[in-house]
Amino acid sequence: MPVTSSADAVEQTAAEEAAADRPQLLFFYSVTSGRSRRAEGFLAQVLQRRRNHQAFRLRRIDVDQHPELVERFKIDAIPALVVVENKRVRARLHAPRGCAQIARTLAPWLS
């Protein structure tokens, strides 16, 4: 059992608070979809540019395992990106076709 110091606990709490302040980026995908795989590559490229990996808390949601979330977020095409900030949907993009389209949608949060 690892022993943690109080400094480690404070650092972990600070990291959790910082993560809570970031908007969530929900990536709805299907493991059997080629479009989902391509969109995931486009998304990675957009986030990698200018080191934006920490701009969002990325949540990958398999639509086959979580149909209730598909219904709740009104997803009508896969893949889909949804930005949730302060418990509100701030942006959504259904069936992205390239990096430029994703970058335009996520621009308000990217550095």
Backbone as JSON Lines, residues from 0, in Angstrom:
{"i":0,"aa":"M","n":[0.84,-1.18,0.0],"ca":[0.0,0.0,0.0],"c":[0.89,1.25,0.0]}
{"i":1,"aa":"P","n":[0.77,2.1,-1.01],"ca":[1.64,3.28,-1.07],"c":[1.27,4.3,-0.02]}
{"i":2,"aa":"V","n":[2.3,4.94,0.5],"ca":[2.1,5.98,1.49],"c":[2.16,7.32,0.77]}
{"i":3,"aa":"T","n":[1.17,8.18,1.0],"ca":[1.15,9.5,0.37],"c":[1.36,10.57,1.43]}
{"i":4,"aa":"S","n":[2.11,11.56,1.08],"ca":[2.34,12.65,2.01],"c":[1.22,13.67,1.87]}
{"i":5,"aa":"S","n":[1.18,14.61,2.8],"ca":[0.15,15.65,2.72],"c":[0.39,16.53,1.5]}
{"i":6,"aa":"A","n":[1.67,16.71,1.09],"ca":[1.97,17.5,-0.1],"c":[1.41,16.82,-1.34]}
{"i":7,"aa":"D","n":[1.51,15.48,-1.39],"ca":[0.94,14.74,-2.52],"c":[-0.57,14.89,-2.56]}
{"i":8,"aa":"A","n":[-1.2,14.85,-1.4],"ca":[-2.66,14.98,-1.33],"c":[-3.1,16.37,-1.79]}
{"i":9,"aa":"V","n":[-2.35,17.41,-1.38],"ca":[-2.67,18.77,-1.79],"c":[-2.49,18.92,-3.3]}
{"i":10,"aa":"E","n":[-1.41,18.34,-3.83],"ca":[-1.16,18.42,-5.27],"c":[-2.26,17.71,-6.05]}
{"i":11,"aa":"Q","n":[-2.69,16.55,-5.56],"ca":[-3.76,15.8,-6.23],"c":[-5.07,16.59,-6.19]}
{"i":12,"aa":"T","n":[-5.39,17.2,-5.06],"ca":[-6.6,18.0,-4.94],"c":[-6.55,19.2,-5.88]}
{"i":13,"aa":"A","n":[-5.41,19.85,-5.98],"ca":[-5.26,20.99,-6.89],"c":[-5.45,20.55,-8.34]}
{"i":14,"aa":"A","n":[-4.93,19.38,-8.68],"ca":[-5.09,18.86,-10.04],"c":[-6.55,18.55,-10.33]}
{"i":15,"aa":"E","n":[-7.26,17.99,-9.35],"ca":[-8.69,17.69,-9.53],"c":[-9.51,18.96,-9.69]}
{"i":16,"aa":"E","n":[-9.18,20.0,-8.93],"ca":[-9.9,21.27,-9.05],"c":[-9.65,21.91,-10.4]}
{"i":17,"aa":"A","n":[-8.42,21.86,-10.88],"ca":[-8.09,22.42,-12.19],"c":[-8.85,21.67,-13.28]}
{"i":18,"aa":"A","n":[-8.95,20.36,-13.15],"ca":[-9.68,19.57,-14.14],"c":[-11.16,19.91,-14.11]}
{"i":19,"aa":"A","n":[-11.69,20.19,-12.94],"ca":[-13.11,20.51,-12.81],"c":[-13.44,21.85,-13.47]}
{"i":20,"aa":"D","n":[-12.47,22.75,-13.56],"ca":[-12.69,24.06,-14.17],"c":[-12.71,24.0,-15.69]}
{"i":21,"aa":"R","n":[-12.12,22.97,-16.26],"ca":[-12.05,22.86,-17.72],"c":[-13.38,22.35,-18.27]}
{"i":22,"aa":"P","n":[-13.73,22.79,-19.45],"ca":[-14.95,22.26,-20.08],"c":[-14.74,20.8,-20.48]}
{"i":23,"aa":"Q","n":[-15.84,20.08,-20.58],"ca":[-15.78,18.71,-21.03],"c":[-15.98,18.66,-22.53]}
{"i":24,"aa":"L","n":[-15.21,17.83,-23.19],"ca":[-15.39,17.57,-24.61],"c":[-15.85,16.13,-24.73]}
{"i":25,"aa":"L","n":[-17.12,15.96,-25.09],"ca":[-17.69,14.63,-25.24],"c":[-17.53,14.2,-26.69]}
{"i":26,"aa":"F","n":[-16.87,13.06,-26.88],"ca":[-16.66,12.52,-28.22],"c":[-17.5,11.25,-28.34]}
{"i":27,"aa":"F","n":[-18.62,11.35,-29.06],"ca":[-19.51,10.22,-29.29],"c":[-19.01,9.46,-30.51]}
{"i":28,"aa":"Y","n":[-18.77,8.17,-30.35],"ca":[-18.2,7.38,-31.43],"c":[-18.77,5.96,-31.42]}
{"i":29,"aa":"S","n":[-18.48,5.24,-32.48],"ca":[-18.81,3.83,-32.55],"c":[-17.55,3.08,-32.94]}
{"i":30,"aa":"V","n":[-17.29,1.97,-32.27],"ca":[-16.07,1.21,-32.55],"c":[-16.08,0.6,-33.95]}
{"i":31,"aa":"T","n":[-17.25,0.48,-34.56],"ca":[-17.34,-0.12,-35.89],"c":[-17.38,0.92,-37.01]}
{"i":32,"aa":"S","n":[-17.24,2.19,-36.66],"ca":[-17.37,3.26,-37.64],"c":[-16.0,3.78,-38.1]}
{"i":33,"aa":"G","n":[-15.76,3.71,-39.39],"ca":[-14.55,4.29,-39.96],"c":[-14.53,5.8,-39.81]}
{"i":34,"aa":"R","n":[-15.68,6.42,-39.93],"ca":[-15.76,7.88,-39.74],"c":[-15.35,8.28,-38.33]}
{"i":35,"aa":"S","n":[-15.72,7.46,-37.35],"ca":[-15.33,7.74,-35.96],"c":[-13.82,7.68,-35.8]}
{"i":36,"aa":"R","n":[-13.19,6.69,-36.41],"ca":[-11.73,6.58,-36.32],"c":[-11.05,7.77,-36.98]}
{"i":37,"aa":"R","n":[-11.55,8.18,-38.13],"ca":[-10.96,9.34,-38.81],"c":[-11.16,10.61,-37.97]}
{"i":38,"aa":"A","n":[-12.37,10.79,-37.45],"ca":[-12.66,11.98,-36.64],"c":[-11.78,12.01,-35.39]}
{"i":39,"aa":"E","n":[-11.52,10.85,-34.82],"ca":[-10.65,10.81,-33.64],"c":[-9.23,11.27,-34.01]}
{"i":40,"aa":"G","n":[-8.77,10.9,-35.18],"ca":[-7.47,11.37,-35.66],"c":[-7.46,12.87,-35.9]}
{"i":41,"aa":"F","n":[-8.52,13.38,-36.5],"ca":[-8.64,14.83,-36.71],"c":[-8.63,15.57,-35.38]}
{"i":42,"aa":"L","n":[-9.39,15.06,-34.41],"ca":[-9.47,15.68,-33.1],"c":[-8.11,15.69,-32.42]}
{"i":43,"aa":"A","n":[-7.4,14.58,-32.49],"ca":[-6.07,14.5,-31.89],"c":[-5.14,15.53,-32.53]}
{"i":44,"aa":"Q","n":[-5.24,15.68,-33.82],"ca":[-4.39,16.64,-34.53],"c":[-4.71,18.08,-34.09]}
{"i":45,"aa":"V","n":[-5.98,18.41,-33.96],"ca":[-6.38,19.76,-33.54],"c":[-5.9,20.03,-32.12]}
{"i":46,"aa":"L","n":[-6.06,19.07,-31.22],"ca":[-5.64,19.27,-29.83],"c":[-4.12,19.3,-29.69]}
{"i":47,"aa":"Q","n":[-3.44,18.57,-30.56],"ca":[-1.99,18.54,-30.5],"c":[-1.38,19.87,-30.95]}
{"i":48,"aa":"R","n":[-2.03,20.5,-31.9],"ca":[-1.55,21.79,-32.37],"c":[-1.56,22.78,-31.21]}
{"i":49,"aa":"R","n":[-0.48,23.44,-30.99],"ca":[-0.31,24.41,-29.9],"c":[-0.56,23.81,-28.52]}
{"i":50,"aa":"R","n":[-0.42,22.51,-28.4],"ca":[-0.5,21.81,-27.1],"c":[-1.79,22.09,-26.34]}
{"i":51,"aa":"N","n":[-2.9,21.8,-26.97],"ca":[-4.21,22.04,-26.37],"c":[-4.8,20.81,-25.69]}
{"i":52,"aa":"H","n":[-3.97,19.82,-25.38],"ca":[-4.49,18.59,-24.76],"c":[-5.17,18.87,-23.42]}
{"i":53,"aa":"Q","n":[-4.72,19.89,-22.72],"ca":[-5.28,20.18,-21.4],"c":[-6.43,21.19,-21.44]}
{"i":54,"aa":"A","n":[-6.85,21.59,-22.62],"ca":[-7.93,22.56,-22.75],"c":[-9.28,21.97,-22.33]}
{"i":55,"aa":"F","n":[-9.42,20.65,-22.46],"ca":[-10.68,19.98,-22.17],"c":[-10.46,18.74,-21.31]}
{"i":56,"aa":"R","n":[-11.51,18.33,-20.65],"ca":[-11.57,16.98,-20.08],"c":[-12.26,16.14,-21.14]}
{"i":57,"aa":"L","n":[-11.5,15.34,-21.85],"ca":[-12.03,14.55,-22.96],"c":[-12.72,13.31,-22.42]}
{"i":58,"aa":"R","n":[-13.96,13.11,-22.84],"ca":[-14.74,11.92,-22.48],"c":[-15.14,11.22,-23.77]}
{"i":59,"aa":"R","n":[-14.67,10.0,-23.93],"ca":[-15.03,9.2,-25.11],"c":[-16.25,8.36,-24.74]}
{"i":60,"aa":"I","n":[-17.31,8.46,-25.55],"ca":[-18.56,7.77,-25.25],"c":[-18.92,6.86,-26.41]}
{"i":61,"aa":"D","n":[-18.89,5.56,-26.16],"ca":[-19.27,4.56,-27.15],"c":[-20.8,4.55,-27.24]}
{"i":62,"aa":"V","n":[-21.32,4.88,-28.4],"ca":[-22.78,5.01,-28.55],"c":[-23.5,3.67,-28.38]}
{"i":63,"aa":"D","n":[-22.8,2.57,-28.64],"ca":[-23.43,1.26,-28.48],"c":[-23.55,0.88,-27.01]}
{"i":64,"aa":"Q","n":[-22.66,1.37,-26.18],"ca":[-22.7,1.06,-24.74],"c":[-23.52,2.06,-23.94]}
{"i":65,"aa":"H","n":[-23.72,3.26,-24.49],"ca":[-24.43,4.32,-23.75],"c":[-25.51,4.99,-24.6]}
{"i":66,"aa":"P","n":[-26.52,4.25,-25.04],"ca":[-27.57,4.86,-25.86],"c":[-28.37,5.93,-25.11]}
{"i":67,"aa":"E","n":[-28.4,5.85,-23.78],"ca":[-29.13,6.86,-23.01],"c":[-28.47,8.23,-23.14]}
{"i":68,"aa":"L","n":[-27.13,8.27,-23.24],"ca":[-26.43,9.54,-23.42],"c":[-26.63,10.09,-24.83]}
{"i":69,"aa":"V","n":[-26.73,9.19,-25.81],"ca":[-27.01,9.61,-27.18],"c":[-28.36,10.32,-27.23]}
{"i":70,"aa":"E","n":[-29.33,9.74,-26.55],"ca":[-30.67,10.35,-26.51],"c":[-30.65,11.65,-25.71]}
{"i":71,"aa":"R","n":[-29.99,11.64,-24.56],"ca":[-29.96,12.82,-23.7],"c":[-29.32,14.03,-24.39]}
{"i":72,"aa":"F","n":[-28.24,13.8,-25.15],"ca":[-27.54,14.89,-25.82],"c":[-28.03,15.1,-27.25]}
{"i":73,"aa":"K","n":[-29.07,14.38,-27.64],"ca":[-29.71,14.53,-28.96],"c":[-28.69,14.39,-30.09]}
{"i":74,"aa":"I","n":[-27.95,13.3,-30.05],"ca":[-26.95,13.01,-31.07],"c":[-27.66,12.34,-32.24]}
{"i":75,"aa":"D","n":[-27.58,12.93,-33.43],"ca":[-28.27,12.35,-34.58],"c":[-27.31,11.83,-35.65]}
{"i":76,"aa":"A","n":[-26.01,12.05,-35.49],"ca":[-25.03,11.52,-36.43],"c":[-23.75,11.2,-35.66]}
{"i":77,"aa":"I","n":[-23.12,10.11,-36.05],"ca":[-21.89,9.66,-35.41],"c":[-20.77,9.79,-36.42]}
{"i":78,"aa":"P","n":[-19.63,10.26,-36.02],"ca":[-19.22,10.75,-34.7],"c":[-19.78,12.14,-34.41]}
{"i":79,"aa":"A","n":[-19.71,12.51,-33.15],"ca":[-20.18,13.82,-32.74],"c":[-19.31,14.36,-31.61]}
{"i":80,"aa":"L","n":[-19.14,15.66,-31.6],"ca":[-18.41,16.34,-30.54],"c":[-19.38,17.3,-29.85]}
{"i":81,"aa":"V","n":[-19.35,17.29,-28.52],"ca":[-20.19,18.19,-27.74],"c":[-19.32,18.81,-26.65]}
{"i":82,"aa":"V","n":[-19.32,20.12,-26.55],"ca":[-18.59,20.82,-25.5],"c":[-19.59,21.2,-24.42]}
{"i":83,"aa":"V","n":[-19.31,20.76,-23.19],"ca":[-20.16,21.07,-22.03],"c":[-19.33,21.92,-21.08]}
{"i":84,"aa":"E","n":[-19.83,23.12,-20.81],"ca":[-19.16,24.05,-19.91],"c":[-20.19,24.59,-18.94]}
{"i":85,"aa":"N","n":[-19.86,24.54,-17.65],"ca":[-20.79,24.99,-16.61],"c":[-22.15,24.3,-16.73]}
{"i":86,"aa":"K","n":[-22.11,23.0,-16.99],"ca":[-23.3,22.15,-17.08],"c":[-24.24,22.54,-18.22]}
{"i":87,"aa":"R","n":[-23.71,23.24,-19.23],"ca":[-24.51,23.61,-20.4],"c":[-23.77,23.23,-21.67]}
{"i":88,"aa":"V","n":[-24.52,22.83,-22.66],"ca":[-23.93,22.53,-23.96],"c":[-23.58,23.85,-24.63]}
{"i":89,"aa":"R","n":[-22.3,24.04,-24.93],"ca":[-21.83,25.3,-25.52],"c":[-21.56,25.17,-27.01]}
{"i":90,"aa":"A","n":[-21.26,23.95,-27.46],"ca":[-20.99,23.74,-28.89],"c":[-21.24,22.28,-29.21]}
{"i":91,"aa":"R","n":[-21.62,22.06,-30.47],"ca":[-21.78,20.68,-30.93],"c":[-21.45,20.6,-32.4]}
{"i":92,"aa":"L","n":[-20.92,19.46,-32.79],"ca":[-20.53,19.23,-34.17],"c":[-20.83,17.77,-34.49]}
{"i":93,"aa":"H","n":[-21.72,17.56,-35.44],"ca":[-22.08,16.21,-35.86],"c":[-21.33,15.87,-37.14]}
{"i":94,"aa":"A","n":[-20.8,14.66,-37.2],"ca":[-20.11,14.12,-38.38],"c":[-19.05,15.08,-38.92]}
{"i":95,"aa":"P","n":[-18.04,15.42,-38.08],"ca":[-16.98,16.32,-38.57],"c":[-16.23,15.69,-39.74]}
{"i":96,"aa":"R","n":[-15.86,16.53,-40.71],"ca":[-15.21,16.04,-41.92],"c":[-13.74,16.42,-42.03]}
{"i":97,"aa":"G","n":[-13.22,17.14,-41.06],"ca":[-11.81,17.5,-41.14],"c":[-11.35,18.34,-39.96]}
{"i":98,"aa":"C","n":[-10.04,18.56,-39.92],"ca":[-9.44,19.34,-38.83],"c":[-9.96,20.77,-38.77]}
{"i":99,"aa":"A","n":[-10.13,21.4,-39.93],"ca":[-10.55,22.8,-39.95],"c":[-11.93,22.97,-39.31]}
{"i":100,"aa":"Q","n":[-12.83,22.07,-39.61],"ca":[-14.18,22.14,-39.05],"c":[-14.15,21.96,-37.53]}
{"i":101,"aa":"I","n":[-13.36,21.03,-37.05],"ca":[-13.23,20.8,-35.61],"c":[-12.57,22.01,-34.95]}
{"i":102,"aa":"A","n":[-11.52,22.53,-35.56],"ca":[-10.82,23.69,-35.0],"c":[-11.73,24.91,-34.89]}
{"i":103,"aa":"R","n":[-12.58,25.13,-35.9],"ca":[-13.53,26.25,-35.84],"c":[-14.52,26.07,-34.68]}
{"i":104,"aa":"T","n":[-14.99,24.86,-34.49],"ca":[-15.96,24.6,-33.41],"c":[-15.33,24.77,-32.05]}
{"i":105,"aa":"L","n":[-14.08,24.35,-31.89],"ca":[-13.42,24.39,-30.58],"c":[-12.61,25.67,-30.36]}
{"i":106,"aa":"A","n":[-12.58,26.55,-31.35],"ca":[-11.74,27.76,-31.29],"c":[-11.88,28.59,-30.02]}
{"i":107,"aa":"P","n":[-13.07,28.78,-29.45],"ca":[-13.16,29.6,-28.24],"c":[-12.36,29.06,-27.06]}
{"i":108,"aa":"W","n":[-12.05,27.77,-27.06],"ca":[-11.36,27.15,-25.93],"c":[-9.9,26.82,-26.23]}
{"i":109,"aa":"L","n":[-9.48,26.94,-27.48],"ca":[-8.12,26.59,-27.86],"c":[-7.19,27.79,-27.73]}
{"i":110,"aa":"S","n":[-5.93,27.5,-27.43],"ca":[-4.96,28.6,-27.3],"c":[-4.32,28.91,-28.64]}
